[in-house]
Amino acid sequence: MRYPIIGTPGNETDGLAADVLGPVDVNAGGHRLSLQSSKIRCLAAILALNGGRPVSLSRLIDVLWTGAPPASAGKNVHQYVYRLRAMLARGGLAGRLAWQPAGYVLQLHPGELDLDRFETLTATGRRARDEGDLVAASAALTEALALWRADPLADVRDSGPLAEVAHALSERRMCVVEERIAIDLRLGRFGPLVPQLAVLVAEHPLRERLREYQMLALYGSGRRADALAAYHDCRSVLARDIGIDPGPALTVLLSRMLTDDETLTASPSPPSLSSR
């Protein structure tokens, strides 16, 4: 079975393209919106994240103001919406932003939000993995991760609610990163993973799953001593920073490496990854 791995971005010549996997960016009818105001960026972000669903005035106020909002907050929100709609109008899309009894709603078509394309490609990759097509699975997840331009919502994190959303999105991305690495390990792509995992471990030194994968990539590349050193480095960092020892997965993996378990590098599915 073949799996589509190409995303479906919004048509930038006659539609909307809203990006939140990085700084907030909106393109309407081929015109990039000038989101220089932090309040309008926050407004565009929360409306895009809820594309097609109304966002109440009280929720918008919570997103746009940290702490106690001014007495004029409700009126100000309406003004920000008016300005955002005026920007959309320059691309012929003012009607995409409307008021409903439950709140303001930004209508987005399938594929116009980069987060939706990420989720679609992730689902495609997982389906391919579950059906045994590991090459297609890796390709789909790689394409999904390529949609991330930087930290999500990178320029609106002064908003507490959006900072929470950004944190959840970052964790979602890391889960997909780990899934793609696990698949590539099953495919025996050890060498290319070594430098990738070095960067990821430096960024997330307490994430034991990444440490496990780093050890496997090093071991599979014929670097047994480095794989064992990676375990001991992880143990030192965990003890120093949070006062715990490595979990069972890492300790079992260490034991198997010490006994030169040949099944660790078996293709296409090393036992330590087959149940993930």
C-alpha positions in Angstrom: 0.0 0.0 0.0 1.2 3.5 -0.8 0.7 6.4 1.6 0.5 10.0 0.6 3.1 12.1 2.4 2.6 15.5 0.8 0.8 18.0 2.9 -2.1 20.2 1.7 -1.2 23.8 2.5 -3.7 26.6 2.1 -3.8 28.1 -1.4 -2.0 31.3 -0.9 -3.4 32.9 -4.0 -7.1 32.7 -3.0 -7.2 31.3 0.5 -5.7 31.6 3.9 -2.4 30.2 5.2 -2.0 30.3 9.0 1.2 29.2 10.6 1.7 28.7 14.3 4.6 26.2 14.3 7.1 29.1 14.7 6.3 32.8 14.8 2.7 33.5 14.0 2.2 34.2 10.3 -0.9 34.7 8.3 -1.2 35.0 4.5 -4.6 36.0 3.0 -5.2 35.8 -0.7 -1.5 36.0 -1.5 -0.9 38.9 0.9 1.1 38.4 4.1 -0.6 40.2 7.0 1.4 42.7 8.9 1.0 41.4 12.4 3.2 44.0 14.1 0.9 44.6 17.1 1.5 41.9 19.8 -2.2 42.0 20.6 -3.2 41.3 17.0 -0.6 38.5 16.8 -2.2 36.9 19.9 -5.6 37.4 18.5 -4.7 35.8 15.2 -3.0 32.9 17.0 -5.9 32.0 19.2 -8.4 32.3 16.4 -6.2 30.1 14.1 -5.7 27.5 16.7 -9.5 27.3 17.1 -10.1 27.5 13.3 -13.9 27.1 12.7 -14.8 27.2 16.4 -16.0 30.3 18.1 -13.7 31.9 20.7 -15.6 33.8 23.4 -14.9 37.4 24.3 -13.8 36.3 27.8 -11.4 33.8 26.4 -9.9 36.4 24.1 -9.5 38.8 27.0 -7.6 36.1 29.0 -5.3 35.6 26.0 -4.7 39.2 25.2 -4.0 40.5 28.7 -1.7 39.2 31.5 -3.1 39.9 34.9 -6.1 42.2 35.4 -7.4 43.5 32.0 -8.3 47.1 31.6 -12.0 48.2 32.0 -12.0 48.8 28.2 -10.8 45.3 27.4 -14.0 44.2 25.7 -14.2 47.3 23.5 -10.5 46.9 22.7 -11.0 43.3 21.6 -13.6 44.4 19.1 -11.2 47.0 17.8 -8.4 44.5 17.3 -10.8 42.2 15.5 -11.8 45.1 13.2 -8.2 45.7 12.4 -7.5 42.0 11.7 -10.6 41.8 9.5 -9.4 44.8 7.6 -6.1 43.1 6.9 -8.0 40.0 5.7 -10.1 42.3 3.5 -7.0 43.3 1.5 -6.8 39.6 0.4 -10.6 39.5 -0.2 -11.2 37.3 2.9 -12.8 39.6 5.4 -15.8 37.2 5.5 -13.5 34.5 7.0 -13.6 36.3 10.4 -17.1 36.7 11.8 -19.0 37.1 15.0 -21.3 34.3 16.2 -23.4 34.2 19.4 -20.7 32.1 21.1 -17.8 34.4 20.0 -15.5 35.3 17.1 -14.6 32.6 14.6 -12.0 32.4 11.9 -13.0 30.0 9.2 -10.1 27.8 8.0 -10.3 25.2 5.3 -8.6 21.9 5.6 -4.8 22.3 5.2 -4.7 26.0 5.8 -3.3 25.7 9.3 0.2 24.2 9.5 -0.6 22.4 12.7 -3.4 20.6 10.9 -1.0 19.5 8.2 1.4 18.3 10.9 -1.4 16.2 12.5 -2.5 14.8 9.1 1.1 13.7 8.2 1.7 12.3 11.7 -1.5 10.2 11.4 -0.3 9.0 7.9 3.1 8.1 9.3 1.6 6.2 12.3 -0.8 4.3 10.0 2.1 3.3 7.7 4.2 2.2 10.7 1.3 0.1 12.1 0.8 -1.6 8.7 4.5 -2.4 8.4 5.7 0.2 5.8 8.5 1.7 7.8 10.0 3.6 4.9 6.8 5.4 4.2 6.3 6.0 7.9 9.7 7.6 8.3 9.1 9.8 5.2 5.7 11.0 6.5 6.9 11.8 10.0 10.0 13.6 8.5 7.8 15.7 6.4 5.5 16.5 9.3 8.5 17.6 11.4 9.8 19.8 8.6 6.7 22.0 9.0 8.2 23.3 12.3 10.1 26.6 11.5 11.0 27.3 15.2 9.5 27.0 18.6 5.7 27.1 18.3 4.0 30.5 18.8 7.5 31.9 19.3 6.5 35.5 19.3 3.3 35.4 21.5 4.6 33.6 24.6 4.1 36.7 26.7 0.5 35.5 26.8 0.1 32.9 29.6 -2.6 30.9 27.8 -0.7 30.8 24.6 2.5 29.9 26.4 0.7 26.8 27.8 -0.4 25.9 24.3 3.1 26.3 23.0 4.5 24.0 25.7 1.9 21.3 24.8 2.7 21.7 21.1 6.5 21.4 21.8 5.8 18.1 23.8 3.7 16.8 20.9 6.5 17.5 18.5 9.1 15.7 20.7 6.8 12.7 20.8 6.8 12.6 17.0 10.5 13.1 16.9 11.0 10.1 19.1 8.6 8.0 17.0 10.5 8.9 13.8 13.8 8.0 15.4 12.5 4.7 16.7 11.4 3.9 13.1 14.7 4.9 11.7 16.5 2.7 14.3 14.3 -0.2 13.2 15.4 0.5 9.6 19.0 0.3 10.7 19.8 4.0 9.9 22.2 4.2 12.9 24.9 6.4 11.4 22.8 9.4 10.4 21.0 9.3 13.7 24.2 9.8 15.8 24.7 13.5 15.2 20.9 14.2 15.3 20.7 12.5 18.7 23.7 14.4 20.0 21.9 17.7 19.4 18.6 16.4 20.8 20.3 15.0 24.0 22.1 18.3 24.5 18.7 20.1 24.3 16.8 17.6 26.4 19.4 16.0 28.8 16.8 14.5 31.1 14.7 12.8 28.4 15.6 9.1 28.9 14.0 7.9 25.7 16.4 10.0 23.7 19.3 8.7 25.8 18.2 5.1 25.0 18.0 5.9 21.3 21.4 7.6 21.4 22.9 4.5 22.9 21.3 2.3 20.2 22.5 4.5 17.4 26.0 4.5 18.7 26.0 0.8 19.3 24.6 0.1 15.9 27.3 2.3 14.4 30.0 0.1 15.9 30.7 2.5 18.7 30.1 0.3 21.7 32.4 2.3 24.1 30.7 5.5 23.2 27.3 3.9 23.8 28.3 2.8 27.2 29.8 6.3 27.9 26.4 7.7 26.9 24.7 5.6 29.6 27.1 6.8 32.3 26.7 10.4 31.3 22.9 10.0 31.5 23.3 8.4 34.9 25.5 11.3 36.2 23.1 14.0 34.8 20.0 12.4 36.3 21.7 12.0 39.7 23.0 15.5 39.7 19.9 17.3 38.4 16.9 15.4 39.8 18.4 12.8 42.1 17.3 9.6 40.4 18.9 6.6 38.6 18.2 5.7 35.0 14.9 3.8 34.5 14.5 0.1 33.6 14.7 0.6 29.8 18.1 2.1 30.0 19.5 -0.4 32.6 18.3 -3.4 30.6 19.7 -1.9 27.4 23.1 -1.4 29.2 23.1 -5.1 30.3 22.4 -6.2 26.7 25.2 -4.1 25.4 27.6 -5.4 28.0 26.8 -9.0 26.8 27.0 -7.9 23.1 23.4 -8.9 22.4 23.4 -9.2 18.6 19.6 -8.8 18.4 20.0 -5.1 19.3 20.9 -4.3 15.8 18.7 -6.8 14.1 16.8 -5.5 11.1 14.0 -4.4 10.7 12.9 -4.4 14.3 15.3 -4.5 17.3 13.5 -6.1 20.2 13.8 -3.0 22.5 11.8 -1.0 20.0 9.3 -3.5 18.6 6.6 -2.8 21.3 6.9 1.0 21.1 
